[in-house]
Amino acid sequence: AYANDDFAKARLLGEYVDAEGASPWGKIGFSKLQRMLGDCWDGEVRKWTVASNRTDGSIEPVTLNVEHFYDYEPGEIYYVVADLSSGAESDEHDTAGVDVFAMRRPRQVASWEGFMAPYGCGVLAANLAEHYNGGKVDFDARHGGDSFMLGLRSTGYHNVASDASELRGKPVNAYGYKATELSRSSHI
């Protein structure tokens, strides 16, 4: 069966294979994908108003559409992850995102994606974490981490993940995590 596999070279060597429209997953794999697609649905969009910073440094309220797939469940543990961006809305900039995950019964429970500066992302992450049972907040601290923490702290929220490491031989407990090219590629 493997000798007649049209996609053997593609899977082994990453080479392009023209199999004239054949499914790379085969009948069984395609059926599984169809079942997985059947388990997907659009969440309920709820409006969240948060304080966000403008380019001139002032703070203004911004209303966001956050997609909720599951509501808060007592006893569940939640984890809020923020992927920051510059907040500049253009084709040359990536969007930011804040996602909420349930940990006991693993699943994504809420999601927002859009253009907003790190300060506003911090406020949104804190508000969502508070709503979802005081979930722990984590974020990529490489770009905009200080501004994110200012936004988060402005709400009075304090349950933030930290990364224990060493700096010049002394222990350091830094908030968030620092993604590398290698760790970012594992998320894609």
NORMOPE-V473728 format. One record per pair of residues at least 12 apart in sequence whose C-alpha atoms are under 10 Angstrom apart, sorted by the first residue. I is the first residue (numbers start at 1). J is the second residue. D is the distance in whole Angstrom. If there is no record, write none. Layout:
I,J,D + I,J,D
This chain:
5,24,10 + 5,26,10 + 6,18,8 + 6,19,6 + 6,22,9 + 6,24,8 + 7,19,8 + 7,22,10 + 7,23,10 + 7,24,7 + 7,25,9 + 8,24,10 + 10,24,9 + 11,24,10 + 40,69,10 + 41,69,8 + 42,67,8 + 42,68,9 + 42,69,7 + 43,66,9 + 43,67,5 + 43,68,5 + 43,69,4 + 43,70,8 + 43,109,9 + 43,110,8 + 43,111,9 + 44,65,10 + 44,66,8 + 44,67,5 + 44,68,5 + 44,69,6 + 44,70,9 + 44,71,10 + 44,110,9 + 45,64,9 + 45,65,6 + 45,66,5 + 45,67,4 + 45,68,6 + 45,69,9 + 45,110,9 + 45,111,9 + 45,112,10 + 46,63,10 + 46,64,8 + 46,65,6 + 46,66,5 + 46,67,6 + 46,68,7 + 46,110,10 + 47,62,10 + 47,63,6 + 47,64,6 + 47,65,5 + 47,66,6 + 47,67,9 + 48,61,10 + 48,62,8 + 48,63,6 + 48,64,5 + 48,65,6 + 48,66,7 + 48,124,8 + 48,127,9 + 48,128,9 + 49,61,6 + 49,62,5 + 49,63,4 + 49,64,6 + 49,65,9 + 49,120,10 + 49,123,10 + 49,124,8 + 49,127,10 + 50,62,5 + 50,63,6 + 50,64,8 + 50,119,10 + 50,120,7 + 50,121,9 + 50,122,9 + 50,123,6 + 50,124,6 + 50,125,10 + 50,126,10 + 50,127,8 + 50,151,10 + 50,155,10 + 51,63,9 + 51,119,8 + 51,120,6 + 51,121,9 + 51,122,9 + 51,123,7 + 51,124,8 + 51,151,8 + 51,154,9 + 51,155,10 + 52,116,7 + 52,117,7 + 52,118,8 + 52,119,6 + 52,120,4 + 52,121,8 + 52,122,9 + 52,123,8 + 52,124,9 + 52,151,8 + 53,87,10 + 53,116,9 + 53,117,7 + 53,118,8 + 53,119,6 + 53,120,6 + 53,121,10 + 53,147,9 + 53,151,9 + 54,87,9 + 54,116,9 + 54,117,8 + 54,119,10 + 54,120,10 + 55,87,9 + 55,88,9 + 55,117,9 + 59,119,9 + 59,120,9 + 60,120,9 + 61,120,9 + 62,116,9 + 62,120,8 + 64,112,8 + 64,113,9 + 64,114,9 + 64,116,10 + 64,124,9 + 65,111,9 + 65,112,7 + 65,113,9 + 65,114,9 + 66,98,9 + 66,99,9 + 66,110,7 + 66,111,6 + 66,112,5 + 66,113,8 + 66,124,10 + 66,128,9 + 67,99,9 + 67,109,8 + 67,110,5 + 67,111,5 + 67,112,6 + 67,113,9 + 68,99,10 + 68,100,9 + 68,108,9 + 68,109,6 + 68,110,4 + 68,111,7 + 68,112,9 + 69,100,10 + 69,107,9 + 69,108,7 + 69,109,5 + 69,110,6 + 69,111,8 + 70,100,10 + 70,101,10 + 70,102,9 + 70,107,9 + 70,108,8 + 70,109,5 + 70,110,7 + 71,109,7 + 71,110,8 + 71,131,9 + 71,132,8 + 72,102,9 + 72,109,8 + 72,131,7 + 72,132,5 + 72,133,7 + 73,102,9 + 73,132,8 + 73,133,8 + 74,132,9 + 74,133,7 + 75,104,9 + 75,133,8 + 76,102,7 + 76,103,7 + 76,104,6 + 76,105,8 + 76,106,10 + 76,132,9 + 76,133,7 + 76,135,9 + 77,101,9 + 77,102,6 + 77,103,5 + 77,104,6 + 77,105,9 + 77,106,10 + 77,132,8 + 77,133,7 + 77,134,8 + 77,135,6 + 77,136,9 + 78,100,7 + 78,101,6 + 78,102,5 + 78,103,6 + 78,104,8 + 78,105,10 + 78,106,9 + 78,107,10 + 78,108,10 + 78,109,9 + 78,128,10 + 78,129,7 + 78,130,10 + 78,131,10 + 78,132,6 + 78,133,7 + 78,134,7 + 78,135,4 + 78,136,7 + 78,137,9 + 79,99,8 + 79,100,6 + 79,101,5 + 79,102,6 + 79,103,7 + 79,108,10 + 79,109,10 + 79,128,10 + 79,129,8 + 79,132,9 + 79,133,10 + 79,134,9 + 79,135,5 + 79,136,5 + 79,137,6 + 79,138,8 + 79,160,10 + 79,161,9 + 80,98,7 + 80,99,6 + 80,100,4 + 80,101,6 + 80,102,9 + 80,108,10 + 80,109,10 + 80,110,9 + 80,111,10 + 80,125,7 + 80,126,9 + 80,128,8 + 80,129,6 + 80,132,9 + 80,134,10 + 80,135,6 + 80,136,6 + 80,137,5 + 80,138,6 + 80,139,8 + 80,160,9 + 80,161,10 + 81,97,8 + 81,98,6 + 81,99,5 + 81,100,6 + 81,101,8 + 81,111,10 + 81,125,8 + 81,129,10 + 81,135,10 + 81,136,9 + 81,137,6 + 81,138,5 + 81,139,6 + 81,140,8 + 81,161,10 + 81,176,9 + 82,96,8 + 82,97,6 + 82,98,4 + 82,99,6 + 82,100,9 + 82,111,10 + 82,112,9 + 82,113,10 + 82,118,9 + 82,121,7 + 82,122,8 + 82,124,9 + 82,125,7 + 82,137,8 + 82,138,6 + 82,139,5 + 82,140,7 + 82,141,10 + 82,148,9 + 82,176,9 + 83,95,8 + 83,96,5 + 83,97,5 + 83,98,6 + 83,99,9 + 83,113,9 + 83,118,9 + 83,121,9 + 83,138,9 + 83,139,6 + 83,140,6 + 83,141,9 + 83,143,10 + 84,96,5 + 84,97,7 + 84,98,8 + 84,114,10 + 84,115,9 + 84,116,8 + 84,117,8 + 84,118,6 + 84,119,9 + 84,120,10 + 84,121,7 + 84,122,9 + 84,139,7 + 84,140,7 + 84,141,8 + 84,142,9 + 84,143,7 + 84,144,7 + 84,145,8 + 84,148,8 + 85,97,8 + 85,114,9 + 85,115,7 + 85,116,7 + 85,117,6 + 85,118,7 + 85,121,9 + 85,140,10 + 85,143,8 + 85,144,8 + 86,115,8 + 86,116,7 + 86,117,5 + 86,118,7 + 86,119,10 + 86,143,8 + 86,144,7 + 87,114,8 + 87,115,5 + 87,116,4 + 87,117,4 + 87,118,7 + 87,119,10 + 87,120,9 + 87,121,9 + 87,144,10 + 88,115,6 + 88,116,7 + 88,117,7 + 89,114,9 + 89,115,6 + 89,116,8 + 89,117,10 + 90,115,9 + 93,115,9 + 94,114,9 + 94,115,8 + 95,113,6 + 95,114,5 + 95,115,5 + 95,116,8 + 95,117,10 + 96,112,8 + 96,113,6 + 96,114,5 + 96,115,6 + 96,116,7 + 96,117,8 + 96,118,8 + 96,121,8 + 97,111,7 + 97,112,5 + 97,113,4 + 97,114,6 + 97,115,8 + 97,116,9 + 97,121,8 + 97,125,10 + 98,110,8 + 98,111,6 + 98,112,5 + 98,113,7 + 98,114,9 + 98,121,7 + 98,122,9 + 98,124,8 + 98,125,6 + 98,128,9 + 98,137,10 + 98,138,10 + 98,139,9 + 99,111,4 + 99,112,6 + 99,113,9 + 99,125,8 + 99,128,9 + 99,129,10 + 99,137,10 + 100,112,9 + 100,125,9 + 100,128,8 + 100,129,8 + 100,132,8 + 100,135,8 + 100,136,10 + 100,137,9 + 101,132,9 + 101,135,9 + 102,132,9 + 102,135,9 + 103,135,10 + 109,132,9 + 110,128,9 + 110,132,10 + 111,128,10 + 112,124,9 + 112,125,10 + 117,144,8 + 117,147,8 + 117,148,8 + 117,151,10 + 118,143,9 + 118,144,6 + 118,145,7 + 118,146,8 + 118,147,6 + 118,148,5 + 118,149,8 + 118,150,9 + 118,151,8 + 118,152,10 + 119,144,8 + 119,145,9 + 119,146,8 + 119,147,5 + 119,148,4 + 119,149,7 + 119,150,6 + 119,151,4 + 119,152,7 + 119,153,10 + 119,154,9 + 120,147,9 + 120,148,7 + 120,149,10 + 120,150,9 + 120,151,6 + 120,152,8 + 121,139,10 + 121,144,10 + 121,147,9 + 121,148,6 + 121,149,9 + 121,151,7 + 121,152,8 + 122,137,9 + 122,138,10 + 122,139,9 + 122,144,10 + 122,145,9 + 122,146,10 + 122,147,8 + 122,148,4 + 122,149,6 + 122,150,7 + 122,151,5 + 122,152,4 + 122,153,8 + 122,154,9 + 122,155,9 + 122,157,10 + 123,148,8 + 123,149,9 + 123,150,9 + 123,151,5 + 123,152,5 + 123,153,8 + 123,154,7 + 123,155,7 + 123,156,10 + 123,157,9 + 124,148,10 + 124,151,8 + 124,152,8 + 124,155,9 + 125,137,7 + 125,138,9 + 125,139,9 + 125,148,9 + 125,151,9 + 125,152,7 + 125,157,9 + 126,149,10 + 126,151,8 + 126,152,6 + 126,153,8 + 126,154,9 + 126,155,7 + 126,156,8 + 126,157,6 + 126,158,8 + 126,159,9 + 126,160,9 + 127,152,9 + 127,155,8 + 127,157,8 + 129,157,9 + 129,159,9 + 129,160,10 + 130,155,10 + 130,157,8 + 130,159,9 + 134,157,9 + 134,158,9 + 134,159,7 + 135,159,7 + 135,160,9 + 135,161,10 + 136,157,10 + 136,158,9 + 136,159,5 + 136,160,5 + 136,161,6 + 136,162,10 + 137,152,9 + 137,157,9 + 137,158,9 + 137,159,6 + 137,160,5 + 137,161,6 + 137,162,9 + 137,175,10 + 137,176,8 + 138,159,9 + 138,160,6 + 138,161,5 + 138,162,8 + 138,163,10 + 138,175,8 + 138,176,5 + 138,177,7 + 139,160,9 + 139,161,8 + 139,162,9 + 139,175,8 + 139,176,5 + 139,177,6 + 139,178,8 + 139,179,9 + 140,175,9 + 140,176,6 + 140,177,5 + 140,178,5 + 140,179,6 + 140,180,10 + 141,174,9 + 141,175,7 + 141,176,5 + 141,177,6 + 141,178,5 + 141,179,8 + 142,176,9 + 142,177,8 + 142,178,6 + 142,179,7 + 142,180,9 + 143,178,9 + 145,175,8 + 145,176,8 + 145,177,9 + 145,178,10 + 146,175,9 + 149,175,8 + 149,176,9 + 160,175,7 + 160,176,7 + 161,173,10 + 161,174,9 + 161,175,6 + 161,176,6 + 161,177,8 + 162,174,5 + 162,175,4 + 162,176,5 + 162,177,7 + 163,175,6 + 163,176,6 + 163,177,6 + 163,178,9 + 164,176,10 + 164,177,10
